[in-house]
Amino acid sequence: MPSPRVTRAANTGSANPNTKFEFMTLLTNRINASEPNSPRHRASDSPVHRKDSFSSGATSSQQQPLPEEDCMKLNPSFLGIAMSSLLAVDLWLTKKMGVCAKDGSSWGTARPMMKLIEISGHGIPWIAGTLYCLYKSDSSAGREVNLNLLFALLLDLILVGIVKGIVKRRRPTHNRMDMFATFSVDKYSFPSGHATRAAMVSRFMLKHLVLAVPVRILVMLWAILVCMSRVMLGRHNVSDVAFGFFMGHMQYSLIEYLWLSPYTLPLLFRM
Ligand SMILES: CC(C)=CCC/C(C)=C/CC/C(C)=C/COP(=O)(O)O
């Protein structure tokens, strides 16, 4: 939509380049605001002067279009609007779905059950359980699968910790930080470590364990429940969980690619 000044310029019969020039003025203002010492930051470049030049006839040097790379900077503002809208939907959904965030919340009585689901997706029971199964395995196939699951769980902790440390997104304001056994990066919420683990472990189990159909369905339901409980408990924003779920799937693919073969096992145990 043209700015009022553009319309005025058009009404006074200014030449076409003015329209483009006015559009770029907004951009130049932005550049000037971010680079106060830049050569462009001059009084003659102020909107007031620009406006004057419209009525008095701008010089050809003032009418020159900005370099293309500057014009391209307009695109991020559209991307910015899209991102802000997505973020607004994310925050709104997060707030709406945080029904077990507090004891007094609308589903507050379900909070203890949600916390049990939270523990079922926690790193400690999974790592401890896998170590126990690895110790108890009496077949090379069992040892191979358990070792790779352990590898996957440790890699997950590292990758999630790295992303949380880079993104540093705070947990939702309605979250009560009463989580069992956390690392320091767990004060951040993007991505959800429970969601990455649930997605990765469920894919791992469906691929590497021989399970009856009802159990396979239960595994999938468990992964979905763990993800939903993160938002319902108020621990995470919806986008943290959605990205975590996606990241968990990617991590599983990485584990398949890096799969430790039975031949690497004796080498590892000898170290
Ligand atoms: C053996 C070993 C190093 C275990 C550490 C397990 C541990 C403390 C994992 C942290 C799990 C956790 C609380 C993740 C946070 O999940 P979010 O879904 O809240 O991001």
The ligand as a Gaussian input file, in Angstrom:
#p B3LYP/6-31G(d) Opt

LIG

0 1
 C       23.513000     -39.905000      32.529000
 C       23.098000     -38.529000      32.352000
 C       24.091000     -37.534000      31.937000
 C       21.818000     -38.206000      32.556000
 C       21.275000     -36.839000      32.472000
 C       19.828000     -36.908000      32.189000
 C       19.181000     -35.577000      32.348000
 C       19.336000     -34.795000      33.600000
 C       18.475000     -35.117000      31.332000
 C       17.708000     -33.848000      31.330000
 C       16.339000     -34.159000      30.833000
 C       15.504000     -32.925000      30.826000
 C       14.988000     -32.405000      32.095000
 C       15.244000     -32.322000      29.654000
 C       14.414000     -31.101000      29.507000
 O       13.325000     -31.451000      28.726000
 P       12.399000     -30.324000      28.134000
 O       11.336000     -31.061000      27.370000
 O       11.822000     -29.564000      29.264000
 O       13.245000     -29.480000      27.236000

